[in-house]
């Protein structure tokens, strides 16, 4: 299964996402969508799983959840917006990881792209960075990967361009 992963759109959906995620089976959004229109546009394009972030309003919170825990190709996935990374998980996320034993843990929030194996917990952590214009990040990023036989393979980092590049036509 091919997955397109993004986070921290903050109400901005770059049109290039559609070409990068065209071959994907699902799109996963790790929070801070910024507008319900972002979620609607993604869901109209491909099956979409999303969690809400700290900036998301009641409409987004009603359509998503704080956490998503699910299985894809025999891989247990845990996705939330705020949670930290290996060695620095917050207590809420650490407890869920210890109870659920996911093989893949995804979060957003920091706007910092990270792919880190957690050997102690036998999981892979992915934060796709931010693909919107709000925040301190310099480069807008996405991640694309394949899940096959309970493993993440063919992981690609995609750069959408600098944060400062404004394209009003893509703002939702």
Buried (B, 14 or more C-beta within 10 A) or exposed (E): EBBBBBBBBBBBBBEBBBEBBEEBBBBBBBBBBBBBBBBBBBBEBBEBBBBBBEBBEEBBEEBBBEBBBEEBBEBBBBBBBBBBBBEEBEEBBBEBBEEBEBBBBBBBBBBBBEBBEBEEBEBBBBBBBBBBBBBEBEBBBBBBBBBBEEBBEEBEBBEBEEBEEEEEEEBB
